[in-house]
Amino acid sequence: MATRKPAKGKAKVKVTSTGKKVSYGQAGKAKGGGPRVKPGTSKGDSYCARSLGIKKRLPKKKQDDPNTPNNLSRKRWKCSGAKSRK
């Protein structure tokens, strides 16, 4: 798979089986220099609760699509409903 650069301001990019590039996630590091995504924390729980609201407003077809930016980010945060698990 060819390496692709994410869109400006995004952390990750995924190339789907159809060749479409999907950029997602917030770029950069956390304040202390560590990773921005830390599943199983209160920050993770807050993110998962917010992103669940986004997911519920999408059409059913998009809710189930694993290649939407919201679903890719939820997977990275290890969201299960409104909670982030380790």
C-alpha positions in Angstrom: 0.0 0.0 0.0 1.3 3.4 -0.9 2.0 5.9 1.9 -0.4 8.8 1.8 -0.3 12.1 3.7 -3.3 13.1 5.7 -5.2 16.2 4.9 -3.9 19.4 6.6 -4.8 19.4 10.3 -5.6 15.6 10.4 -3.5 12.9 12.1 -4.3 9.8 10.1 -5.3 8.7 6.6 -6.8 5.4 5.6 -7.0 4.2 2.0 -10.1 2.1 1.5 -10.4 -0.9 -0.7 -11.9 1.3 -3.4 -8.8 3.6 -3.3 -10.6 6.5 -1.5 -8.5 8.4 1.0 -10.2 9.1 4.3 -8.4 11.6 6.6 -9.4 11.7 10.3 -8.3 12.5 13.8 -6.7 15.6 15.3 -3.1 16.2 14.4 -0.3 16.9 16.8 0.7 15.8 20.3 -0.9 16.3 23.7 0.5 19.1 25.9 3.0 16.8 27.6 4.3 15.5 24.3 2.6 12.2 24.7 0.0 10.7 22.4 -3.2 12.6 22.0 -5.4 9.5 22.0 -5.5 7.7 25.4 -8.3 5.2 25.5 -9.8 4.3 28.9 -9.5 7.8 30.3 -12.1 10.5 31.2 -11.0 12.4 28.1 -11.7 9.2 26.1 -15.1 8.9 27.6 -15.9 12.5 26.8 -14.8 12.0 23.2 -16.9 8.8 22.8 -20.0 10.4 24.2 -19.7 13.4 21.8 -18.9 11.2 18.8 -21.9 8.9 19.6 -24.1 12.0 19.2 -22.5 12.7 15.8 -23.0 9.0 14.8 -26.7 9.0 15.8 -27.4 12.0 13.5 -26.0 10.3 10.5 -28.1 8.2 8.1 -28.3 4.5 8.9 -26.0 3.6 6.0 -23.3 6.0 7.2 -23.6 4.8 10.8 -22.6 1.3 9.9 -19.8 2.3 7.4 -16.5 1.6 9.0 -14.7 4.0 6.7 -16.3 7.2 7.9 -14.0 9.6 9.7 -16.1 9.4 12.9 -16.1 5.6 13.0 -12.4 5.5 12.3 -11.7 7.8 15.2 -14.1 5.9 17.5 -12.2 2.8 16.7 -8.9 4.5 17.6 -10.4 5.7 20.9 -11.8 2.1 21.4 -15.3 3.5 22.0 -18.0 1.1 23.1 -21.2 3.2 23.2 -20.5 6.4 25.1 -17.4 4.9 27.0 -13.8 4.4 26.0 -12.2 1.2 27.1 -8.6 0.2 27.5 
